[in-house]
């Protein structure tokens, strides 16, 4: 005989791990399960830098609670995370609504936004740089081996491939790409040696 949905729901409630909801609400400073769920959804929507900032704040809150004599519990761990999310979320809301923040909080939020911007810039190189790396790097390497100057290479790319690029930019991009590839090759070599 098939179980009814009421019976399934009752069975799930009986097998669910027990936790102290009041203690969780007290630690997280969020009274209802809906508020806690909303903060966790917000956490999932954030970028990596914001999530790392939240995890650092969670660790700080957790250590402070443990040092004040709070015994380890699942509620403490989850509550510390929820409280950290609530604090960061409130700071970002305040900043977006141009609310007054104290100097330390404003500096912290500003630093976090700058870090987020910088990480986005590092991962997004210019299209010209990407094209040099993906299309022309090997060609440039060969031309350099044959003794061509940067001006000659720049002129050749413009004339034969329709790719306008100054010799200075070409030289800098080539050096950066070579460093990146050198780092990757070194890492790959080390990983292969460790595997053996």
Buried (B, 14 or more C-beta within 10 A) or exposed (E): EEEEEEEEEEEEEEEEEEEEEEBBBEBBEBEEEEBBEBBEEBBEEBEEBBBEBBBEBBEEBBEEBEEEEBEEBEBBBBBBBBBBBBBBBEBBEBBEEEEEBEEEBBEBBEEBBEBBEEEEEEEEBEEBBEBBBEEBBEBBEEBBEEEBEBEBBBBBBEEEEEBEBEBEBBBEBBEBBEEEEEEEEEEEEEEEEEEE
